Each structure stands twice: as C-alpha cells, then as structure tokens.
C-alpha cells in the first residue's frame, strides 16, 4: 500500500477512528459477516488500532514537552 492510499484511508481524528473501530467490532462480533468481509474488517481494525496508538504516542510526547520534563507519577508533588 502506498503512502497516498494510506492517507486516504486514514481517519479524520482519534475519535473518528475509535468510532469506526467500535462499529467494526460490533459487526465482527455479530457473526453475520461473510469470511472475506470478516478478514477485511480485521485488517481495517488493525489499521485503526495502529493509527490510535500512534496518535496517543504523539499526544503523550506533546504533553511531555509542555510539562518540560517526563510525566511525573500520579501523586508526586512539585517542590
């Protein structure tokens, strides 16, 4: 798959990806999909999970930059 085609299938946002993933999961769990559609749904789900994971990593990196240091464990107070 080339980069242009990959970008075309990329969700508009993290929230859109999660919504599509939830819809796919419901279809897969229903057991009503033919084998070919089940495989396509699984592949699309894997793409969506990768997109969400990458987006979360990007946001975490931005938070760390804004915080000026590594994220502190919960409960740790600034001195």
C-alpha positions in Angstrom: 0.0 0.0 0.0 1.5 3.4 -1.0 1.5 6.5 1.2 -1.2 8.3 -0.7 -3.6 5.4 -0.5 -2.8 5.0 3.2 -3.5 8.7 3.9 -6.8 8.4 2.0 -8.0 5.7 4.4 -6.7 7.4 7.5 -9.4 8.6 9.9 -10.0 12.3 10.4 -9.3 12.0 14.1 -8.6 9.7 17.0 -12.3 9.9 17.9 -13.4 9.0 14.4 -11.0 6.0 14.4 -12.4 4.8 17.8 -16.0 5.2 16.5 -15.2 3.2 13.3 -13.3 0.6 15.4 -16.4 0.2 17.7 -18.6 -0.2 14.7 -16.3 -2.8 13.1 -16.1 -4.7 16.4 -19.9 -4.9 16.6 -20.1 -6.2 13.1 -17.4 -8.8 13.7 -18.9 -9.9 17.0 -22.3 -10.3 15.4 -21.1 -13.3 13.4 -23.1 -12.2 10.4 -20.2 -11.2 8.2 -19.0 -13.5 5.4 -15.4 -14.7 5.7 -14.0 -12.2 3.2 -15.7 -9.2 4.9 -14.6 -10.6 8.3 -11.0 -10.6 7.1 -11.3 -7.1 5.6 -12.8 -5.9 8.9 -10.0 -7.4 10.9 -7.4 -5.8 8.6 -9.1 -2.4 8.9 -9.3 -2.8 12.7 -5.6 -3.4 12.8 -5.0 -0.2 10.8 -7.3 1.8 13.1 -5.5 0.4 16.2 -2.1 1.4 14.8 -3.5 4.9 14.0 -4.9 5.3 17.5 -1.6 4.0 19.1 0.5 6.4 17.0 -1.8 9.3 17.8 -1.7 8.6 21.6 2.1 8.5 21.4 2.2 11.9 19.7 -0.1 13.4 22.3 2.0 11.9 25.1 5.1 13.4 23.6 3.4 16.8 23.3 2.3 16.7 27.0 5.9 15.8 28.0 7.2 18.8 26.0 4.6 21.1 27.5 5.3 19.8 31.0 9.0 20.4 30.5 10.0 17.1 31.8 9.0 13.4 31.9 5.5 12.9 33.1 5.6 12.5 36.9 3.9 9.6 38.6 0.4 10.4 40.0 0.5 11.9 43.5 4.0 13.3 43.1 4.0 17.0 44.1 6.2 19.7 42.7 8.7 21.1 45.2 
